[in-house]
Amino acid sequence: MLKTLIKIRLQGILLRQTKSSKKNQGNSIGKIVLMGLLFAYVGVVFCGMFGMLFSSLIEPLHLMGIDWLYFALMSLMIIMLCFVGSVFLTQHEIYQAKDNDLLLSMPISNRDILLSRVFVILILNYIYEILVAGPALYVYLTSVGMDAVQILMFVIVFLTLPLFVLALSCVFGWLMANIMRHVRRKNIVTLVLSLGFFGIYLYAVSSIQEYIGLLITNGKSIAQAIEQGVFPIYHLAIALNEGNFISLLIYLLCVLIPFVLVIYLLSISFVKLATSQPKTKKIKYVEKPMKENSMFKALLIREVRHFTSNAMVMLNGAIGIIFTIIGGIALIMYKDTIDMLLRELPGIESMLTPILCVMGIGIGSMNIISASSVSLEGDRLWIIKSLPIATQDILLVKLGMHLVLCIPAGIFFSIVEVILFQLSILDAIIVVFVPVLFTFFIAVLGLLLNLWKPKFDWVNETVCVKQSMPVMMTMFISMGLVFVIVGGYLGLFANIFDLNSYMYLMIAIFITLSIALYYVLMTWGLRRFDEL
């Protein structure tokens, strides 16, 4: 039964990645290729990043005679990446899965249900692990070399280290599940925690060079701290570096005992954890005067409430809003540093406005809200279609939600640029207008793509913003356009136009494209929505 459950869960994940809609039950070859390219791109980026990091570490650590610290740092990176990448999935898969009641009503042991969920999370951890362990192994083999015993131990560590991370994730997920039972604003808490983990990860990545210098200058003291404070990691590193079987045994005990203990405790309390309901507080009705809104405002409030009801949907669809606000604050905080850098660039004054425009559209290109707005209706689409509302108004509201949520943050970023760099009135208007124009273009494009390939057969709303073709295409196009604009000038038009003339040309092109896409939305888009 365990084998069957695992097979069903893996098939479900594969189908969610490749199936387009209920009408099209077959796999989409184009979508499979697109997903493959996306995963390959992410894999190459991460492997390259960690490969460069380990290449800069191996030589100084080897010269200092503390090669084991290399493997200790590798294991710490694996633990951090796997934990951040799977902790919320663990909470969802084990404690908040929607099919818990269905499976528990069947003659299936609790242990098999639990282990099937754990196995799926474990596979994800192995994928995260190989992004770090693969480059680390390659760098060490090519720089120092390993014998057969060391390679065998490396394989054992590779297979067992995610078990320790999984135990940590299960404990943290259990704590989160119990905390969420007493929290009213669950989405806000989840969003804040997700951003917190993501921020820690970004800070660590941005500070890699500083950490490398710290390791080179204080390698031995850091090694002593790891040896005394994190002895399982120390013994893991010693086992890989020296082929020490005693250290390997100590490491395995430190990894396997917590994992077995956590799985045992979860298995005996799984029914209670899976079926427990959050405590609800009775709200006493207080009579208030009825407030009447216009049709457009009422529909817009509905769209915004639906979008903000799921923290993962907000995080994946509107991460650009957060980065835009953070970017504006960063500009204010590091104004002096930016001014110093700009002074070192010759002729920067004549290129400042186009550069600021590119910054504005680049940071806002991560907003893909409209690309999932139709799919998020799911099997409730018939409700809004049955109301006496024109199709044009429905689509305009979905378009308006993207604009209402994204434009204010973009204007804030642009105003900060205008004030800090003391632009003229004309340049200020351009710097504010260009990100708004780009936001409108992406909003219409995403909505059209979602009408073309909607995804209504989801179980969890997160699928709409993570595993649907319109979202991926909108994300690639919006981010890719930034590189196309910059690369087009550097590679093709630098000898034909000056930078400001090229900027006006791009503005004219995007205005034309936006008008054309809006026309398509108001003609083909209306007919397509009626067909859904």
N, C-alpha and C positions, 0 to 999 in steps of 0.2 A: 504493500500500500504506500509506503514511503516513496518508493521509486515512482509510482504512478503520480503521486501528488507533486513531486519535483518536476516530472515531465510535463504535467498540466500547467504548472506555474511558468516554466520556461517557454512553453508554447504560447501562453497568454502574453508574455512579454514580447515575444517575436511577432505575434499577430498585431499587437498594439503599435509596433514600430512600422509595420508594412501594410496593414489594411487601410484602405481609404475611407470607406463608408459602408453602410448597410446595403446599399444598392450594388456596390462593387465588392464582392466578397473575395475576389482574387488578389494576389499580391501585386503591388505596383513595382515594376522593375525600375522605373525612374526614381521612385522614392527609396528603394533599396540602395541604388547607386548613390543617391544624395546623402543618405544616412552613412553609407560607407565612406564617402569623401569627408563628411563632417568628422566622424570618429578618427579617420586617418589623420586629418589636419590637427585635431586636438592631441592625438598621440604623438605626432612628430614635434609639435610645439613643446609639450611637456618633456618628452625624452631629450630634445635638444637643450632645453633649459637646465634640466638636472645633469645632463652630460657635461655641459660647460661648468657647472658648479663643482662636480666631482673632479673634473680635470684640473681645476684650480686648487683643489684640496690635496690631491694625492702626493704631489711632489714635496711640499713643505712638511707634511705629516710623515712621509717616508724618510726624509732626511733627519727628522727629529727622533726617529725610531719608535713612533707611536702609531703604527699602521692600524692597530685595533680601533683607534678613535675614528678612523675612516668608516669602519663598519658600524660603530656606535651611532655616528651621525646619520648614516644611511637608515638605520632602523628607527631612529627618532623621527626622521622625515616621513617614513612609511606610516608610522603610527599616527602622526598628525594628519597626513593627507587622508588616510582611510577613515579616521574618526570624523573629521570635518565632512567628508564626502558621504558618509553612510549613517550618521547619528539620527537624522530626522527620518530617513528611510526606515531605520530600525523601529522607531516609534510607530510609524505608520503601518509597517508590515506585520508587526507582532501584536501591538496593543490596540490599533485602531483600524484594522483591516475590515472592509465592508462585508466580506464573506465569512466572518467568524461564526455567526449564528447558523449559517447554512451548513458549514463543515461540522460544527459541534452537534448538530442534529442527526448526523449520519453515524453509522457504526465504524468510526475511525478513531483510533487512539489519540489522545491529546499529544502524546510524544511525537507521533508521525506528523501531525499538523504543525507543531512547533518546529520540528527539524526541517520540514519542507520550506518554511519561511526563512529559517536561519540559513539554509543552503543558498537561497537566492541572494541574500545579503553577503554571504561569504564569497560568492562569485564576483560580485561588484568590488569587494575588497581586494580580491586577487588582481582585478583589472587595474585598480589604483596602485597596487603594490608593484606591478610590473613596470609602471611608468617611472618608478624610482629605482627599483632593484635592477632592472635591465641595463640602464646606463651606468649604474655603479659597478656592476659586474664587468661590463665591457671595458670601462676605464681601468679597473684594477688588473684585469687579465692582460691588457695591452701595455700597461705601465710597469707592473711588478710581476704578475704571473701567479698562478695557483696550481697546486698539485691535485691529484684525484681525490684525496681525503677532504681537502678544503672545498672542492666543488660539490662533493656529496653533502657536506655539512651546510653549504650554501643552499642547496635544494631543500634540505630539511627545514632550515630557517624560513625559506620562502613559503613553504607549505604550512608552517605552524604559526608564524607571527600574526597573520590576520585573525587567528583564533583569539588571541589576547585582545586585539582591537575590538573584535565582536563582543567579547565579554564586557569591555568598557562601554560600548555602545548600548548593550542591553540594559546595563545598570543605569546609565544616563537616561535612556528611553523610559525605563520604569519610573524614575524620579519625575521626568517630564509628564508622563501620563497621570501620575498622582497629583502633581501640581495643577495640571490643566483641569482636573475635576473641580477645583475650587476657584478657577479664574473665569471671569465673565468674558473678557476681551482676549480670547485665545489667539485670534489672528494677529493681534498687535504683539503679543508676547512671542509668538513663533517668528514673526517678521523681525523683531528686534534681535532675537537670538541668532537668526540666520544671518542678519547683517553683521552682528558682532563676530561670529565665526569667520564670515567672509572678509571682514575688515582685518582681523588678525592675520588671515592668510595673505591678504594683499600687503600688509605691513611687513610680514616676514619675507615675501618675495622682493619687495622694493628695497629691503635692507640687506640683501644677500651680500653685496660687496663689502658692506661694513662688517658683517659677520665673518667673512673670509679673512679680512685683515685682523680681526680680533682673534680668530683661531690661530693664525700664523704667529702672532706675537705672544699669545697666551695659551698655546696648545697644551703644554704640560699641566698647567694649573686647571684647565678645563677637563683634561683627562682625569686628574685626581678627583675632581668634583663628581664626575660621572661614576668613577670607580667606587666612591664612598656613598653616593646618594642614590644611584640607580643601578644596583648590582646585577639585576637580570640582564640589562642592556650591556653591562660590562662583560658578563660571562658569555653572552651571545657574540660579542666582538672578539673576545679571546678565542672562542671556539673557531671562528672563521679565520682569524689571523694565524693561529698556531696549530689548528687541528686538534685542539684539546677536548677529549671525550668527556672528561669530568665537568668541564665548563658547559659543554653541550647538554649534559644531563641536568645540571642545575638550571640552565635556561629553560629546558623543556618542562621541568617540574613547575617552574614559575609561570609558564604559559598555560599548560594543560590543566593544572589543578583549578585555577580560577575559571577557566572555560567550562570544565565539567561541572563545577559547583554551581555556576550561574545557570547552565542549562537544566540541571536537576531542580533547582529552586523554581525556575520558570515552568517546568513541566508539571510540578505538583500544584502550582497556583495559576496555571494558564487559564482555566475556566473562569475563575474569579476575575482575572485581569482582562480577559477578552469580553466578558459580558457585563462588567461593571458600567453603570450609567453615571454620567456627571450629575452632581447635585444641582438642582434647579431652585431658584429663589422665586417665590410667588410675588408677582407684581400687582399691587393694588391699583385698580383703575381709578384714575383721576380725570374727571371731566374737564375737557379743554375745548375752546372754540375751534370749530372745524376750519382748516386752512385750505383754501382752494388755489391750485397751481394751474398754469397753462399746460396744454397737452405736451408741448415740447419739454418743459421743465420737469413735468412728472415722469416722462419717459427717461429723461437724462438722469434723474435721481435714481430711477430703477436700475439703469445700466451701471452707474457708479457703485451703488450698494451691492449689486451682484458681483462686480469686478473686485471690490474690496472685501468680499466675504471670505476669500481664500488667500491666505498669506503667500503660498507658493505661486499662485497665479499672479499676484502683485509683484513678487520678487522677480519672476522670470519675464513678465511682460512689460514692467515699468522700471527696471533697474536703472535706466538712463536718467530718470527723474532724480533719483538719489545721487547718482554721480554728478549730475548737473549742479545740484545744490552744494555738494561737497566740493566740486571744482570751483564754484564761486567763492566759497569760504577760503579755500586754499589760495586762490589768487590774492585775496585780501591779506592773508597771513604771511605769504612769501613775496609780497610786492617788491621789497628791496632786492631780493635775490633775482627776481625776474627782470627788474630794471637794470641790474648789473650785467646780466646775460645779454640783454638787448643792446646795451651800449657797445658790447664787443662785436656785434654784427654790423658790418658796413652797409649803409644804405637801408637800414631796417625801417626808417620812417616811411619810405615810399611803399613798403610791402606790409606795413602793420595791419591795415584794414583787411586785406585778403586773408592774412594769417589768423586774425581774430575770428573771421567768418568761418574758416575751416575748423577752428577749435570749437565753435558753437555747434556746427552741424555734426562734428565728430563725436562729441560727448552726448548729443541727443540722438544719435543713430541707433542707440541700444534700446529705444522705446518701440515696441512692436505690439501695442495694445490692440489696435484694430484688426490685426491678422488673426485673432482668435475670438473676436466679439460675436461672430455668427455661430461658430462652433460651440461656444459656451452655452448657447440656448439648449443644446442637447435635445432630449425628447420633449422639452417644453416649448419648442418652437411654434407648435400649433396654437399655443395660447395667445401669443402676440399677433399671429397671423389672423386669428379669429376675431380680434378686436376691430372696431370700426375706425381703423387708422390707415392712412395711405401708406403704401410701401415706401414711397419717397421719404416720408417723415421718419419711418423706422430706420432707414439707412442713414439719414442725416443725423439722427440721434447717436447712432453707433459711431459715426464719423466725429460728431461733436464731443463724445466722451474722450476720444483720443486727444483732441485738441485742447479741451478744457483741462485735462490732467497734465499735459506735457508743455503747453505753451507758457504758462506762468513761470515754471522753473527755468525754461530757456530764456525768457525775458530777464529774469533775475541775473542769470549768468552774463547776458549781454550788457545789462546796465552796469554790472561790476566792471566789465571790460572797458566800457565807455568812460566811467569815472576814473578808473586807475590810470588809463593811458591818455586821458584828456583829449578825446577825439573831437574833431569839428562836428558841426551839426549834420552835414551830409554823411560823413563817415559813421556817425553815431546811428543815423537812420538805417544805413546799410547793415551795420553790425547787428542791429535789433531785427531787421526785416528778414535777412537771409536765413537764420535758424527757424523762424516762423514759417517761411516758405518751404523749407526742407521738411519740417514737421507735417505740414499739410500734404506735401507730396507723398511721404511715407504713409500717412494715415489713409489716403485714398488708395494707394497701391496695396497696402495690407488688406483693406476691406475687399477690394476686387479679387485678390488672390484667395481670400477666405470664402468668397461667394463661389469661386471657381472650384475649389476643392475643400468643401466643409467636412468636418469630422464630428459626427453626431453619436458615434457608437462608443463613447468613452464611459468608463466606470468612475474614474476620478477626474475632476476638472483639470488637474495638473497636466494630464495627457494633452490637453488642447494647446498648452503653451510650451510643451517640451517635445512632443512626438508627432506634430502635424506638419505636413508639407508647407502650407501657407506661412507658418511662423518661421520655419527654417529658411524659406526662400526670401521672405521679407528681411530677416536678419542678415543674410548673406548680401542681398542687394543694397540695403541701407548702409552697412559697414563697407561693402565693396565700393560703393559710389564715392566714398571719401578718398579711398586710395586711387580710384580712377581719375577723380578731379585733380588730385595732386600729381599723380604720375603722368596724366595727360599733358599737363603744362611742362613738366620737367623733360618728358620724352619727346613731345611733338610740337608744342606751341611756344616754347621758350624763345625760339628764334623768330617767331612771327609776331607775337603780341607781347606787350609788357604785361606785368602781373595784374595791374588794375583793369586793363582792357579785357584780359582773359576772365577776370572776375565778373565784369558786366556781361560778357558773353554767356557764362555759366548761369547767371541770374536769368537772362532772357530764355535760355534753353529750359530751365526748370519751371519758369512761369508757363511756357508753352506746353511742356509735358504735364504739368499739374492741371491745366485747363482741359487737355485732351483726356486725361484719366478721369477727371470729374464728369466730362461728357459721357464717357463709357459707363461710368457708374450710374448716371441718371437715365441711361437707355438700356444697355445690355444688363447692367446690374439689377435694375428693377424687374426685368423679365426673369432673370436667373433666380432672384429671391422668391418670386411667385411660384417657381417650379420646385423649390425645395420642399 
